[in-house]
């Protein structure tokens, strides 16, 4: 019986040998793969500005990003487990460095303020029926150059490799910027731009300003005054919805820099 038991053990060991060999071979292949990958030049994912400061700072910055990623994952799980508490603690869309409201302010505040300034500058000429006033011309005329003409296009391989001049008016620029600014004031990812109250209001304002242009071209002073007053009321309500000063503020007594204020980290800007 002892001999029979020994033969059974030997047979079992023989059956396990192929499995053990396969495991050893797989382990050997994995080690060879790691060694081969370590010989390849690896591109650092750390921003160039960080690398210039030394390895210790670079490692800490990389660790900081990993920690931030871990924190965001933890917050995501916490939000799934306790949705009501997560909503109250999130601070809405104003929380965080790259959320929609701060980004919209940096990009569009200058253009919207400049548009409001030039719109209000038409109030006196419209009230007095002086429709040839320069302020009205500067508001509606295409005086803003978006692209210079006659310049060579880099890397162009076609017959027409010269840029064509593109222009727009202060009014069109103001209309677009105000609409985009209103769309940026979202407090939930499920919000639809077209249904936001500030977007609806600024589009109603835009319709009145377009009709105001027609009344000015027709020389209808009474209609122009009525439309300007109604449009001004809409605009004053809109400023409060996008955290701008009311129209009575001194903010709109001077011109503004219309360039966007960007925040950059390396080559990434928002």
Long-range contacts (C-beta under 8 A, 24 or more apart in sequence): 47-265, 47-266, 48-266, 49-265, 49-266, 92-187, 93-185, 93-186, 93-187, 93-188, 97-263, 98-270, 100-184, 100-185, 100-186, 101-184, 101-185, 101-186, 103-184, 103-270, 104-180, 104-181, 104-183, 104-184, 104-185, 105-181, 105-184, 105-243, 106-260, 106-261, 106-262, 106-263, 107-180, 107-181, 107-184, 107-260, 107-261, 108-177, 108-178, 108-180, 108-181, 108-184, 108-260, 109-181, 109-244, 109-261, 110-256, 110-257, 110-258, 110-259, 110-260, 110-261, 111-173, 111-174, 111-177, 111-256, 111-258, 112-174, 112-177, 112-178, 112-181, 112-242, 112-244, 113-244, 113-251, 113-252, 113-256, 114-170, 114-174, 114-255, 114-256, 114-258, 115-170, 115-171, 115-173, 115-174, 115-175, 115-177, 115-178, 116-174, 116-235, 116-239, 116-244, 116-247, 116-252, 117-252, 117-253, 117-254, 117-255, 117-256, 118-170, 118-174, 119-174, 119-209, 119-231, 119-232, 119-235, 120-232, 120-247, 120-252, 122-228, 123-228, 123-232, 126-212, 126-216, 126-221, 126-224, 126-225, 126-228, 127-225, 127-228, 129-221, 129-224, 131-216, 131-219, 131-224, 136-216, 138-170, 139-169, 139-170, 139-171, 140-169, 140-170, 140-171, 140-213, 141-169, 142-167, 142-168, 142-169, 142-172, 143-167, 143-169, 143-170, 144-168, 144-169, 144-170, 144-173, 171-209, 171-213, 173-258, 175-206, 175-209, 178-202, 178-205, 178-206, 178-238, 179-203, 179-206, 181-242, 182-238, 182-241, 182-242, 185-241, 185-242, 185-243, 197-241, 198-238, 198-241, 198-242, 201-234, 201-237, 201-238, 201-241, 202-234, 202-235, 202-238, 204-234, 205-231, 205-234, 205-235, 205-238, 208-234
